[in-house]
Amino acid sequence: MSATWLPPEQYAETLVKATAFACLFVTDEHDRPVQLRAVYSQDHPWQWPGGTMEADERPWQTAVRECREETGLVFGGPPRLLAAVFGLPGAQWPYNTVGFVFDGGRLSAEEVAGITLDPEEHDEVRALPLEEWRAHMPPQDFARLEAVMAARRTGTTAYFDTWDWEDC
């Protein structure tokens, strides 16, 4: 350990960099995960409403804002964390990724049918039984989906740390 203290700005430049995201995990009234198909990602086509945190936001605020922007749904809470997600950098992304998955609850059939997608981001909404999602997503994505479903069912927050960019 060095005996020289750096000013905060200099010290911050030496630290590992990370981006952060937050999202809402929702199911329909039959407890089937609801996901959105991204138009910009062939590697990870099915996603939950969410996105990258802005500089002035906390994770919960990001999840609620992104859900409203991507689906038209307004969620009021309370915040219930289902999972923390971590990924190491790789060829597709140069930074660590830290994510927060919040419980967005169960949507009625009318709420699912009323989802309004931003066509620049998503082009389809689906609600499928958990096991049927396996055929529509990479193993890494399905493992995260299983972990989040288990967290909701058990009430124990999941820690999912295999969201590495090298595995994409």
Secondary structure as UniProt FT lines:
FT   HELIX           8..14
FT   STRAND          18..28
FT   TURN            29..30
FT   STRAND          33..38
FT   STRAND          46..47
FT   STRAND          50..52
FT   TURN            55..56
FT   HELIX           59..71
FT   STRAND          81..87
FT   TURN            91..92
FT   STRAND          96..107
FT   HELIX           109..113
FT   TURN            119..121
FT   STRAND          122..127
FT   HELIX           130..133
FT   HELIX           134..136
FT   HELIX           139..154
FT   STRAND          158..160
FT   HELIX           165..167
//
